[in-house]
């Protein structure tokens, strides 16, 4: 029996591909950059809830991220130790089971100073 799936927080961004002719439609290639790494391995979470709690904590610590128009998503990946590398995009097609776009809504920041 394989390992259970893991969850990785990412930002999603796109690059416009070059067109051969001006009249060709504009196409984009998407890339996913994991939020947080341990060396070159993305930080993964056992549950979707744990990943969402970490995103809230990140936004609390850096509120400017919420205003940068970043597109966050949550990727559910088949867990394969040390194969999903942060800056190698090949893993997306092989290991991602589900991609869930995330929207940052009005968020009340928690003051941690007591």
Biopython code that builds the backbone (N, CA, C, O; Angstrom):
import numpy as np
from Bio.PDB.StructureBuilder import StructureBuilder

atoms = [
    (1, "UNK", "N", (0.841, -1.187, 0.000)),
    (1, "UNK", "CA", (0.000, 0.000, 0.000)),
    (1, "UNK", "C", (0.876, 1.237, 0.000)),
    (1, "UNK", "O", (1.836, 1.318, 0.766)),
    (2, "UNK", "N", (0.555, 2.208, -0.857)),
    (2, "UNK", "CA", (1.357, 3.421, -0.986)),
    (2, "UNK", "C", (1.124, 4.402, 0.151)),
    (2, "UNK", "O", (0.251, 4.219, 1.000)),
    (3, "UNK", "N", (1.924, 5.429, 0.136)),
    (3, "UNK", "CA", (1.807, 6.503, 1.127)),
    (3, "UNK", "C", (0.535, 7.311, 0.857)),
    (3, "UNK", "O", (0.085, 7.389, -0.286)),
    (4, "UNK", "N", (-0.052, 7.918, 1.906)),
    (4, "UNK", "CA", (-1.226, 8.774, 1.678)),
    (4, "UNK", "C", (-0.831, 10.044, 0.923)),
    (4, "UNK", "O", (0.321, 10.476, 0.969)),
    (5, "UNK", "N", (-1.802, 10.628, 0.233)),
    (5, "UNK", "CA", (-1.543, 11.880, -0.490)),
    (5, "UNK", "C", (-1.177, 12.984, 0.481)),
    (5, "UNK", "O", (-1.576, 12.964, 1.645)),
    (6, "UNK", "N", (-0.400, 13.962, -0.018)),
    (6, "UNK", "CA", (-0.001, 15.132, 0.764)),
    (6, "UNK", "C", (-0.558, 16.373, 0.073)),
    (6, "UNK", "O", (-1.032, 16.309, -1.061)),
    (7, "UNK", "N", (-0.494, 17.509, 0.780)),
    (7, "UNK", "CA", (-0.980, 18.778, 0.249)),
    (7, "UNK", "C", (0.155, 19.792, 0.247)),
    (7, "UNK", "O", (0.891, 19.912, 1.226)),
    (8, "UNK", "N", (0.294, 20.521, -0.859)),
    (8, "UNK", "CA", (1.345, 21.525, -1.008)),
    (8, "UNK", "C", (0.700, 22.854, -1.381)),
    (8, "UNK", "O", (-0.081, 22.921, -2.330)),
    (9, "UNK", "N", (1.023, 23.917, -0.635)),
    (9, "UNK", "CA", (0.576, 25.268, -0.983)),
    (9, "UNK", "C", (1.486, 25.811, -2.070)),
    (9, "UNK", "O", (2.707, 25.673, -1.989)),
    (10, "UNK", "N", (0.898, 26.428, -3.084)),
    (10, "UNK", "CA", (1.691, 26.983, -4.185)),
    (10, "UNK", "C", (1.136, 28.334, -4.618)),
    (10, "UNK", "O", (-0.018, 28.675, -4.360)),
    (11, "UNK", "N", (2.000, 29.085, -5.285)),
    (11, "UNK", "CA", (1.510, 30.204, -6.075)),
    (11, "UNK", "C", (1.543, 29.729, -7.522)),
    (11, "UNK", "O", (2.461, 29.020, -7.934)),
    (12, "UNK", "N", (0.532, 30.128, -8.287)),
    (12, "UNK", "CA", (0.438, 29.733, -9.686)),
    (12, "UNK", "C", (0.664, 30.964, -10.537)),
    (12, "UNK", "O", (0.094, 32.024, -10.279)),
    (13, "UNK", "N", (1.489, 30.820, -11.542)),
    (13, "UNK", "CA", (1.759, 31.931, -12.433)),
    (13, "UNK", "C", (1.862, 31.396, -13.854)),
    (13, "UNK", "O", (1.999, 30.190, -14.062)),
    (14, "UNK", "N", (1.798, 32.282, -14.815)),
    (14, "UNK", "CA", (1.787, 31.860, -16.215)),
    (14, "UNK", "C", (2.743, 32.707, -17.043)),
    (14, "UNK", "O", (3.001, 33.872, -16.741)),
    (15, "UNK", "N", (3.250, 32.092, -18.080)),
    (15, "UNK", "CA", (4.142, 32.765, -19.024)),
    (15, "UNK", "C", (3.513, 32.641, -20.407)),
    (15, "UNK", "O", (3.100, 31.556, -20.817)),
    (16, "UNK", "N", (3.447, 33.751, -21.113)),
    (16, "UNK", "CA", (2.894, 33.721, -22.465)),
    (16, "UNK", "C", (3.884, 33.027, -23.390)),
    (16, "UNK", "O", (5.070, 33.359, -23.408)),
    (17, "UNK", "N", (3.389, 32.061, -24.155)),
    (17, "UNK", "CA", (4.240, 31.349, -25.107)),
    (17, "UNK", "C", (4.372, 32.172, -26.382)),
    (17, "UNK", "O", (3.462, 32.909, -26.761)),
    (18, "UNK", "N", (5.513, 32.034, -27.030)),
    (18, "UNK", "CA", (5.744, 32.789, -28.273)),
    (18, "UNK", "C", (4.817, 32.272, -29.366)),
    (18, "UNK", "O", (4.562, 31.073, -29.476)),
    (19, "UNK", "N", (4.323, 33.205, -30.168)),
    (19, "UNK", "CA", (3.447, 32.856, -31.285)),
    (19, "UNK", "C", (4.266, 32.889, -32.558)),
    (19, "UNK", "O", (5.136, 33.744, -32.724)),
    (20, "UNK", "N", (3.986, 31.955, -33.457)),
    (20, "UNK", "CA", (4.688, 31.936, -34.738)),
    (20, "UNK", "C", (4.194, 33.060, -35.642)),
    (20, "UNK", "O", (4.977, 33.682, -36.360)),
    (21, "UNK", "N", (2.881, 33.315, -35.600)),
    (21, "UNK", "CA", (2.286, 34.375, -36.409)),
    (21, "UNK", "C", (1.495, 35.286, -35.493)),
    (21, "UNK", "O", (0.983, 34.843, -34.465)),
    (22, "UNK", "N", (1.392, 36.538, -35.853)),
    (22, "UNK", "CA", (0.672, 37.512, -35.031)),
    (22, "UNK", "C", (-0.802, 37.131, -34.855)),
    (22, "UNK", "O", (-1.406, 37.443, -33.829)),
    (23, "UNK", "N", (-1.377, 36.461, -35.849)),
    (23, "UNK", "CA", (-2.796, 36.112, -35.763)),
    (23, "UNK", "C", (-3.047, 34.834, -34.947)),
    (23, "UNK", "O", (-4.201, 34.501, -34.679)),
    (24, "UNK", "N", (-1.997, 34.120, -34.551)),
    (24, "UNK", "CA", (-2.161, 32.931, -33.706)),
    (24, "UNK", "C", (-2.708, 33.350, -32.341)),
    (24, "UNK", "O", (-2.389, 34.431, -31.847)),
    (25, "UNK", "N", (-3.531, 32.495, -31.734)),
    (25, "UNK", "CA", (-4.074, 32.847, -30.412)),
    (25, "UNK", "C", (-2.971, 32.883, -29.350)),
    (25, "UNK", "O", (-1.965, 32.181, -29.447)),
    (26, "UNK", "N", (-3.188, 33.711, -28.349)),
    (26, "UNK", "CA", (-2.248, 33.811, -27.241)),
    (26, "UNK", "C", (-2.435, 32.577, -26.359)),
    (26, "UNK", "O", (-3.557, 32.249, -25.973)),
    (27, "UNK", "N", (-1.344, 31.903, -26.045)),
    (27, "UNK", "CA", (-1.408, 30.750, -25.152)),
    (27, "UNK", "C", (-0.409, 30.944, -24.011)),
    (27, "UNK", "O", (0.602, 31.634, -24.140)),
    (28, "UNK", "N", (-0.734, 30.315, -22.913)),
    (28, "UNK", "CA", (0.090, 30.463, -21.719)),
    (28, "UNK", "C", (0.494, 29.096, -21.187)),
    (28, "UNK", "O", (-0.216, 28.107, -21.369)),
    (29, "UNK", "N", (1.629, 29.057, -20.535)),
    (29, "UNK", "CA", (2.075, 27.856, -19.834)),
    (29, "UNK", "C", (2.083, 28.197, -18.349)),
    (29, "UNK", "O", (2.668, 29.198, -17.936)),
    (30, "UNK", "N", (1.431, 27.359, -17.554)),
    (30, "UNK", "CA", (1.355, 27.598, -16.112)),
    (30, "UNK", "C", (2.525, 26.954, -15.385)),
    (30, "UNK", "O", (3.053, 25.926, -15.807)),
    (31, "UNK", "N", (2.911, 27.578, -14.293)),
    (31, "UNK", "CA", (3.944, 27.059, -13.411)),
    (31, "UNK", "C", (3.455, 27.201, -11.980)),
    (31, "UNK", "O", (2.682, 28.106, -11.666)),
    (32, "UNK", "N", (3.904, 26.312, -11.123)),
    (32, "UNK", "CA", (3.514, 26.308, -9.719)),
    (32, "UNK", "C", (4.770, 26.400, -8.869)),
    (32, "UNK", "O", (5.676, 25.578, -8.998)),
    (33, "UNK", "N", (4.821, 27.400, -8.001)),
    (33, "UNK", "CA", (5.965, 27.556, -7.099)),
    (33, "UNK", "C", (5.490, 27.262, -5.683)),
    (33, "UNK", "O", (4.650, 27.985, -5.147)),
    (34, "UNK", "N", (6.023, 26.207, -5.075)),
    (34, "UNK", "CA", (5.608, 25.876, -3.702)),
    (34, "UNK", "C", (5.925, 26.997, -2.726)),
    (34, "UNK", "O", (6.949, 27.670, -2.845)),
    (35, "UNK", "N", (5.038, 27.186, -1.763)),
    (35, "UNK", "CA", (5.232, 28.174, -0.703)),
    (35, "UNK", "C", (5.946, 27.451, 0.432)),
    (35, "UNK", "O", (5.360, 26.600, 1.100)),
    (36, "UNK", "N", (7.193, 27.788, 0.643)),
    (36, "UNK", "CA", (7.975, 27.161, 1.703)),
    (36, "UNK", "C", (8.669, 25.900, 1.224)),
    (36, "UNK", "O", (8.048, 25.036, 0.605)),
    (37, "UNK", "N", (9.938, 25.801, 1.508)),
    (37, "UNK", "CA", (10.693, 24.607, 1.146)),
    (37, "UNK", "C", (11.614, 24.215, 2.286)),
    (37, "UNK", "O", (11.995, 25.045, 3.111)),
    (38, "UNK", "N", (11.959, 22.955, 2.318)),
    (38, "UNK", "CA", (12.981, 22.452, 3.226)),
    (38, "UNK", "C", (14.119, 22.030, 2.311)),
    (38, "UNK", "O", (14.113, 20.914, 1.791)),
    (39, "UNK", "N", (15.090, 22.902, 2.111)),
    (39, "UNK", "CA", (16.102, 22.649, 1.091)),
    (39, "UNK", "C", (15.452, 22.847, -0.258)),
    (39, "UNK", "O", (14.986, 23.945, -0.563)),
    (40, "UNK", "N", (15.410, 21.802, -1.077)),
    (40, "UNK", "CA", (14.749, 21.890, -2.380)),
    (40, "UNK", "C", (13.427, 21.129, -2.402)),
    (40, "UNK", "O", (12.774, 21.046, -3.442)),
    (41, "UNK", "N", (13.032, 20.574, -1.260)),
    (41, "UNK", "CA", (11.786, 19.808, -1.176)),
    (41, "UNK", "C", (10.689, 20.716, -0.627)),
    (41, "UNK", "O", (10.877, 21.328, 0.424)),
    (42, "UNK", "N", (9.538, 20.820, -1.317)),
    (42, "UNK", "CA", (8.444, 21.666, -0.814)),
    (42, "UNK", "C", (7.914, 21.164, 0.526)),
    (42, "UNK", "O", (7.904, 19.963, 0.796)),
    (43, "UNK", "N", (7.478, 22.098, 1.352)),
    (43, "UNK", "CA", (6.822, 21.739, 2.605)),
    (43, "UNK", "C", (5.467, 21.146, 2.239)),
    (43, "UNK", "O", (4.709, 21.744, 1.476)),
    (44, "UNK", "N", (5.166, 19.975, 2.782)),
    (44, "UNK", "CA", (3.877, 19.351, 2.509)),
    (44, "UNK", "C", (3.127, 19.151, 3.815)),
    (44, "UNK", "O", (3.712, 19.147, 4.899)),
    (45, "UNK", "N", (1.826, 18.987, 3.685)),
    (45, "UNK", "CA", (0.953, 18.855, 4.844)),
    (45, "UNK", "C", (0.139, 17.577, 4.704)),
    (45, "UNK", "O", (-0.175, 17.140, 3.597)),
    (46, "UNK", "N", (-0.197, 16.986, 5.847)),
    (46, "UNK", "CA", (-0.966, 15.738, 5.842)),
    (46, "UNK", "C", (-2.430, 15.957, 5.491)),
    (46, "UNK", "O", (-3.078, 15.074, 4.929)),
    (47, "UNK", "N", (-2.955, 17.146, 5.827)),
    (47, "UNK", "CA", (-4.365, 17.414, 5.568)),
    (47, "UNK", "C", (-4.534, 18.771, 4.886)),
    (47, "UNK", "O", (-3.670, 19.645, 4.963)),
    (48, "UNK", "N", (-5.657, 18.911, 4.228)),
    (48, "UNK", "CA", (-6.001, 20.184, 3.588)),
    (48, "UNK", "C", (-6.160, 21.274, 4.652)),
    (48, "UNK", "O", (-5.760, 22.418, 4.438)),
    (49, "UNK", "N", (-6.737, 20.920, 5.779)),
    (49, "UNK", "CA", (-6.939, 21.876, 6.868)),
    (49, "UNK", "C", (-5.610, 22.405, 7.412)),
    (49, "UNK", "O", (-5.485, 23.598, 7.685)),
    (50, "UNK", "N", (-4.625, 21.528, 7.570)),
    (50, "UNK", "CA", (-3.309, 21.955, 8.057)),
    (50, "UNK", "C", (-2.652, 22.917, 7.074)),
    (50, "UNK", "O", (-2.015, 23.887, 7.484)),
    (51, "UNK", "N", (-2.805, 22.652, 5.785)),
    (51, "UNK", "CA", (-2.246, 23.541, 4.764)),
    (51, "UNK", "C", (-2.919, 24.908, 4.812)),
    (51, "UNK", "O", (-2.248, 25.937, 4.728)),
    (52, "UNK", "N", (-4.246, 24.920, 4.948)),
    (52, "UNK", "CA", (-4.970, 26.193, 5.005)),
    (52, "UNK", "C", (-4.599, 26.982, 6.257)),
    (52, "UNK", "O", (-4.476, 28.206, 6.201)),
    (53, "UNK", "N", (-4.419, 26.302, 7.377)),
    (53, "UNK", "CA", (-3.992, 26.988, 8.603)),
    (53, "UNK", "C", (-2.615, 27.612, 8.425)),
    (53, "UNK", "O", (-2.357, 28.706, 8.929)),
    (54, "UNK", "N", (-1.733, 26.927, 7.715)),
    (54, "UNK", "CA", (-0.393, 27.476, 7.460)),
    (54, "UNK", "C", (-0.473, 28.702, 6.561)),
    (54, "UNK", "O", (0.255, 29.672, 6.775)),
    (55, "UNK", "N", (-1.350, 28.673, 5.557)),
    (55, "UNK", "CA", (-1.513, 29.840, 4.684)),
    (55, "UNK", "C", (-2.015, 31.033, 5.493)),
    (55, "UNK", "O", (-1.544, 32.153, 5.295)),
    (56, "UNK", "N", (-2.957, 30.811, 6.392)),
    (56, "UNK", "CA", (-3.450, 31.901, 7.246)),
    (56, "UNK", "C", (-2.318, 32.466, 8.096)),
    (56, "UNK", "O", (-2.212, 33.681, 8.268)),
    (57, "UNK", "N", (-1.477, 31.591, 8.623)),
    (57, "UNK", "CA", (-0.343, 32.031, 9.444)),
    (57, "UNK", "C", (0.643, 32.849, 8.606)),
    (57, "UNK", "O", (1.169, 33.859, 9.073)),
    (58, "UNK", "N", (0.890, 32.417, 7.385)),
    (58, "UNK", "CA", (1.804, 33.147, 6.483)),
    (58, "UNK", "C", (1.251, 34.543, 6.210)),
    (58, "UNK", "O", (1.996, 35.522, 6.253)),
    (59, "UNK", "N", (-0.045, 34.642, 5.930)),
    (59, "UNK", "CA", (-0.666, 35.939, 5.649)),
    (59, "UNK", "C", (-0.655, 36.818, 6.890)),
    (59, "UNK", "O", (-0.465, 38.029, 6.784)),
    (60, "UNK", "N", (-0.855, 36.225, 8.070)),
    (60, "UNK", "CA", (-0.775, 37.002, 9.314)),
    (60, "UNK", "C", (0.620, 37.584, 9.510)),
    (60, "UNK", "O", (0.765, 38.718, 9.966)),
    (61, "UNK", "N", (1.640, 36.812, 9.166)),
    (61, "UNK", "CA", (3.013, 37.278, 9.355)),
    (61, "UNK", "C", (3.444, 38.266, 8.279)),
    (61, "UNK", "O", (4.269, 39.141, 8.543)),
    (62, "UNK", "N", (2.903, 38.142, 7.075)),
    (62, "UNK", "CA", (3.256, 39.032, 5.960)),
    (62, "UNK", "C", (1.982, 39.515, 5.275)),
    (62, "UNK", "O", (1.641, 39.025, 4.199)),
    (63, "UNK", "N", (1.272, 40.468, 5.881)),
    (63, "UNK", "CA", (-0.013, 40.915, 5.316)),
    (63, "UNK", "C", (0.093, 41.481, 3.906)),
    (63, "UNK", "O", (-0.893, 41.485, 3.170)),
    (64, "UNK", "N", (1.272, 41.957, 3.518)),
    (64, "UNK", "CA", (1.434, 42.524, 2.165)),
    (64, "UNK", "C", (1.224, 41.465, 1.080)),
    (64, "UNK", "O", (0.885, 41.803, -0.054)),
    (65, "UNK", "N", (1.420, 40.197, 1.415)),
    (65, "UNK", "CA", (1.196, 39.128, 0.437)),
    (65, "UNK", "C", (-0.240, 39.112, -0.059)),
    (65, "UNK", "O", (-0.498, 38.792, -1.219)),
    (66, "UNK", "N", (-1.166, 39.454, 0.811)),
    (66, "UNK", "CA", (-2.586, 39.447, 0.443)),
    (66, "UNK", "C", (-2.908, 40.524, -0.579)),
    (66, "UNK", "O", (-3.924, 40.440, -1.268)),
    (67, "UNK", "N", (-2.058, 41.527, -0.684)),
    (67, "UNK", "CA", (-2.316, 42.642, -1.598)),
    (67, "UNK", "C", (-1.483, 42.563, -2.876)),
    (67, "UNK", "O", (-1.543, 43.478, -3.697)),
    (68, "UNK", "N", (-0.716, 41.504, -3.063)),
    (68, "UNK", "CA", (0.175, 41.408, -4.225)),
    (68, "UNK", "C", (-0.451, 40.724, -5.425)),
    (68, "UNK", "O", (0.233, 40.462, -6.415)),
    (69, "UNK", "N", (-1.728, 40.434, -5.352)),
    (69, "UNK", "CA", (-2.416, 39.817, -6.480)),
    (69, "UNK", "C", (-1.830, 38.454, -6.848)),
    (69, "UNK", "O", (-1.819, 38.071, -8.017)),
    (70, "UNK", "N", (-1.348, 37.733, -5.847)),
    (70, "UNK", "CA", (-0.822, 36.395, -6.093)),
    (70, "UNK", "C", (-1.973, 35.410, -6.210)),
    (70, "UNK", "O", (-2.989, 35.554, -5.531)),
    (71, "UNK", "N", (-1.820, 34.425, -7.055)),
    (71, "UNK", "CA", (-2.825, 33.382, -7.181)),
    (71, "UNK", "C", (-2.320, 32.158, -6.415)),
    (71, "UNK", "O", (-1.385, 31.484, -6.847)),
    (72, "UNK", "N", (-2.953, 31.880, -5.272)),
    (72, "UNK", "CA", (-2.578, 30.727, -4.464)),
    (72, "UNK", "C", (-3.421, 29.526, -4.869)),
    (72, "UNK", "O", (-4.574, 29.673, -5.275)),
    (73, "UNK", "N", (-2.840, 28.346, -4.754)),
    (73, "UNK", "CA", (-3.605, 27.127, -4.971)),
    (73, "UNK", "C", (-3.078, 26.039, -4.038)),
    (73, "UNK", "O", (-1.964, 26.117, -3.520)),
    (74, "UNK", "N", (-3.900, 25.046, -3.847)),
    (74, "UNK", "CA", (-3.541, 23.910, -3.013)),
    (74, "UNK", "C", (-3.483, 22.695, -3.923)),
    (74, "UNK", "O", (-4.456, 22.362, -4.600)),
    (75, "UNK", "N", (-2.333, 22.041, -3.932)),
    (75, "UNK", "CA", (-2.164, 20.858, -4.761)),
    (75, "UNK", "C", (-2.179, 19.610, -3.892)),
    (75, "UNK", "O", (-1.442, 19.510, -2.911)),
    (76, "UNK", "N", (-3.021, 18.671, -4.262)),
    (76, "UNK", "CA", (-2.988, 17.359, -3.615)),
    (76, "UNK", "C", (-2.089, 16.488, -4.479)),
    (76, "UNK", "O", (-2.342, 16.309, -5.670)),
    (77, "UNK", "N", (-1.050, 15.956, -3.878)),
    (77, "UNK", "CA", (-0.067, 15.186, -4.650)),
    (77, "UNK", "C", (0.069, 13.768, -4.095)),
    (77, "UNK", "O", (-0.068, 13.525, -2.895)),
    (78, "UNK", "N", (0.343, 12.843, -5.017)),
    (78, "UNK", "CA", (0.696, 11.494, -4.588)),
    (78, "UNK", "C", (2.068, 11.615, -3.941)),
    (78, "UNK", "O", (2.993, 12.161, -4.542)),
    (79, "UNK", "N", (2.200, 11.121, -2.753)),
    (79, "UNK", "CA", (3.446, 11.288, -2.006)),
    (79, "UNK", "C", (4.501, 10.296, -2.490)),
    (79, "UNK", "O", (4.320, 9.080, -2.430)),
    (80, "UNK", "N", (5.585, 10.851, -2.960)),
    (80, "UNK", "CA", (6.754, 10.063, -3.331)),
    (80, "UNK", "C", (7.948, 10.773, -2.695)),
    (80, "UNK", "O", (8.298, 11.873, -3.122)),
    (81, "UNK", "N", (8.584, 10.171, -1.682)),
    (81, "UNK", "CA", (9.658, 10.859, -0.962)),
    (81, "UNK", "C", (10.769, 11.379, -1.878)),
    (81, "UNK", "O", (11.272, 10.662, -2.744)),
    (82, "UNK", "N", (11.137, 12.644, -1.665)),
    (82, "UNK", "CA", (12.270, 13.292, -2.329)),
    (82, "UNK", "C", (12.169, 13.373, -3.849)),
    (82, "UNK", "O", (13.187, 13.554, -4.517)),
    (83, "UNK", "N", (10.976, 13.246, -4.410)),
    (83, "UNK", "CA", (10.829, 13.343, -5.863)),
    (83, "UNK", "C", (10.240, 14.685, -6.273)),
    (83, "UNK", "O", (10.652, 15.249, -7.286)),
    (84, "UNK", "N", (9.280, 15.213, -5.505)),
    (84, "UNK", "CA", (8.678, 16.497, -5.822)),
    (84, "UNK", "C", (9.660, 17.582, -5.396)),
    (84, "UNK", "O", (9.791, 17.879, -4.209)),
    (85, "UNK", "N", (10.348, 18.170, -6.367)),
    (85, "UNK", "CA", (11.347, 19.197, -6.097)),
    (85, "UNK", "C", (10.749, 20.558, -6.418)),
    (85, "UNK", "O", (9.985, 20.706, -7.372)),
    (86, "UNK", "N", (11.105, 21.547, -5.614)),
    (86, "UNK", "CA", (10.475, 22.860, -5.692)),
    (86, "UNK", "C", (10.624, 23.529, -7.056)),
    (86, "UNK", "O", (9.697, 24.201, -7.508)),
    (87, "UNK", "N", (11.740, 23.366, -7.706)),
    (87, "UNK", "CA", (11.973, 24.138, -8.924)),
    (87, "UNK", "C", (12.056, 23.273, -10.172)),
    (87, "UNK", "O", (12.619, 23.690, -11.184)),
    (88, "UNK", "N", (11.502, 22.082, -10.104)),
    (88, "UNK", "CA", (11.413, 21.208, -11.270)),
    (88, "UNK", "C", (9.933, 21.018, -11.566)),
    (88, "UNK", "O", (9.219, 20.427, -10.756)),
    (89, "UNK", "N", (9.457, 21.503, -12.703)),
    (89, "UNK", "CA", (8.025, 21.475, -12.999)),
    (89, "UNK", "C", (7.533, 20.111, -13.485)),
    (89, "UNK", "O", (6.323, 19.907, -13.574)),
    (90, "UNK", "N", (8.408, 19.192, -13.796)),
    (90, "UNK", "CA", (8.011, 17.889, -14.320)),
    (90, "UNK", "C", (7.094, 17.154, -13.344)),
    (90, "UNK", "O", (6.239, 16.377, -13.772)),
    (91, "UNK", "N", (7.254, 17.382, -12.066)),
    (91, "UNK", "CA", (6.466, 16.672, -11.062)),
    (91, "UNK", "C", (4.982, 16.960, -11.154)),
    (91, "UNK", "O", (4.171, 16.123, -10.759)),
    (92, "UNK", "N", (4.601, 18.128, -11.668)),
    (92, "UNK", "CA", (3.183, 18.487, -11.676)),
    (92, "UNK", "C", (2.358, 17.446, -12.441)),
    (92, "UNK", "O", (1.358, 16.948, -11.924)),
    (93, "UNK", "N", (2.769, 17.122, -13.654)),
    (93, "UNK", "CA", (2.013, 16.164, -14.467)),
    (93, "UNK", "C", (2.023, 14.761, -13.877)),
    (93, "UNK", "O", (1.049, 14.022, -14.025)),
    (94, "UNK", "N", (3.098, 14.390, -13.220)),
    (94, "UNK", "CA", (3.233, 13.030, -12.711)),
    (94, "UNK", "C", (2.528, 12.794, -11.378)),
    (94, "UNK", "O", (1.987, 11.711, -11.155)),
    (95, "UNK", "N", (2.524, 13.792, -10.486)),
    (95, "UNK", "CA", (2.127, 13.532, -9.117)),
    (95, "UNK", "C", (0.892, 14.279, -8.621)),
    (95, "UNK", "O", (0.315, 13.893, -7.604)),
    (96, "UNK", "N", (0.471, 15.340, -9.313)),
    (96, "UNK", "CA", (-0.675, 16.114, -8.823)),
    (96, "UNK", "C", (-1.967, 15.367, -9.119)),
    (96, "UNK", "O", (-2.251, 15.003, -10.260)),
    (97, "UNK", "N", (-2.738, 15.152, -8.064)),
    (97, "UNK", "CA", (-4.029, 14.475, -8.163)),
    (97, "UNK", "C", (-5.135, 15.506, -8.372)),
    (97, "UNK", "O", (-6.067, 15.290, -9.146)),
    (98, "UNK", "N", (-5.013, 16.634, -7.667)),
    (98, "UNK", "CA", (-6.072, 17.647, -7.706)),
    (98, "UNK", "C", (-5.478, 19.018, -7.418)),
    (98, "UNK", "O", (-4.624, 19.166, -6.544)),
    (99, "UNK", "N", (-5.939, 20.014, -8.160)),
    (99, "UNK", "CA", (-5.540, 21.402, -7.930)),
    (99, "UNK", "C", (-6.771, 22.183, -7.503)),
    (99, "UNK", "O", (-7.800, 22.155, -8.178)),
    (100, "UNK", "N", (-6.661, 22.887, -6.368)),
    (100, "UNK", "CA", (-7.765, 23.693, -5.861)),
    (100, "UNK", "C", (-7.323, 25.148, -5.781)),
    (100, "UNK", "O", (-6.460, 25.473, -4.966)),
    (101, "UNK", "N", (-7.891, 26.046, -6.612)),
    (101, "UNK", "CA", (-7.542, 27.464, -6.505)),
    (101, "UNK", "C", (-8.043, 28.027, -5.172)),
    (101, "UNK", "O", (-9.119, 27.659, -4.701)),
    (102, "UNK", "N", (-7.269, 28.905, -4.580)),
    (102, "UNK", "CA", (-7.633, 29.517, -3.308)),
    (102, "UNK", "C", (-7.845, 31.008, -3.508)),
    (102, "UNK", "O", (-7.119, 31.647, -4.269)),
    (103, "UNK", "N", (-8.831, 31.554, -2.832)),
    (103, "UNK", "CA", (-9.076, 32.989, -2.883)),
    (103, "UNK", "C", (-8.856, 33.572, -1.503)),
    (103, "UNK", "O", (-9.360, 33.050, -0.509)),
    (104, "UNK", "N", (-8.105, 34.650, -1.450)),
    (104, "UNK", "CA", (-7.921, 35.349, -0.184)),
    (104, "UNK", "C", (-9.079, 36.317, -0.037)),
    (104, "UNK", "O", (-9.271, 37.211, -0.861)),
    (105, "UNK", "N", (-9.846, 36.125, 1.023)),
    (105, "UNK", "CA", (-10.973, 37.004, 1.276)),
    (105, "UNK", "C", (-10.583, 37.972, 2.366)),
    (105, "UNK", "O", (-9.453, 37.954, 2.854)),
    (106, "UNK", "N", (-11.529, 38.826, 2.750)),
    (106, "UNK", "CA", (-11.259, 39.745, 3.848)),
    (106, "UNK", "C", (-10.717, 38.933, 5.011)),
    (106, "UNK", "O", (-11.320, 37.947, 5.436)),
    (107, "UNK", "N", (-9.587, 39.358, 5.510)),
    (107, "UNK", "CA", (-8.905, 38.574, 6.529)),
    (107, "UNK", "C", (-8.560, 39.500, 7.693)),
    (107, "UNK", "O", (-7.938, 40.545, 7.504)),
    (108, "UNK", "N", (-8.964, 39.112, 8.877)),
    (108, "UNK", "CA", (-8.621, 39.893, 10.055)),
    (108, "UNK", "C", (-7.307, 39.366, 10.607)),
    (108, "UNK", "O", (-7.173, 38.182, 10.917)),
    (109, "UNK", "N", (-6.348, 40.260, 10.723)),
    (109, "UNK", "CA", (-5.028, 39.846, 11.178)),
    (109, "UNK", "C", (-5.011, 39.691, 12.692)),
    (109, "UNK", "O", (-5.609, 40.487, 13.416)),
    (110, "UNK", "N", (-4.332, 38.680, 13.152)),
    (110, "UNK", "CA", (-4.279, 38.372, 14.567)),
    (110, "UNK", "C", (-3.024, 39.002, 15.144)),
    (110, "UNK", "O", (-1.914, 38.753, 14.672)),
    (111, "UNK", "N", (-3.209, 39.814, 16.161)),
    (111, "UNK", "CA", (-2.074, 40.429, 16.835)),
    (111, "UNK", "C", (-1.520, 39.423, 17.832)),
    (111, "UNK", "O", (-2.212, 39.039, 18.775)),
    (112, "UNK", "N", (-0.287, 38.994, 17.632)),
    (112, "UNK", "CA", (0.311, 37.968, 18.463)),
    (112, "UNK", "C", (0.964, 38.549, 19.715)),
    (112, "UNK", "O", (1.353, 37.796, 20.608)),
    (113, "UNK", "N", (1.089, 39.870, 19.796)),
    (113, "UNK", "CA", (1.730, 40.483, 20.955)),
    (113, "UNK", "C", (0.722, 40.506, 22.102)),
    (113, "UNK", "O", (-0.392, 41.005, 21.946)),
    (114, "UNK", "N", (1.112, 39.972, 23.236)),
    (114, "UNK", "CA", (0.194, 39.896, 24.376)),
    (114, "UNK", "C", (0.756, 40.684, 25.538)),
    (114, "UNK", "O", (0.135, 40.748, 26.599)),
]
sb = StructureBuilder()
sb.init_structure("model")
sb.init_model(0)
sb.init_chain("A")
sb.init_seg("    ")
for serial, (resi, resn, name, xyz) in enumerate(atoms, 1):
    if name == "N":
        sb.init_residue(resn, " ", resi, " ")
    sb.init_atom(name, np.array(xyz, "f"), 0.0, 1.0, " ", f" {name:<3s}", serial, name[0])
structure = sb.get_structure()
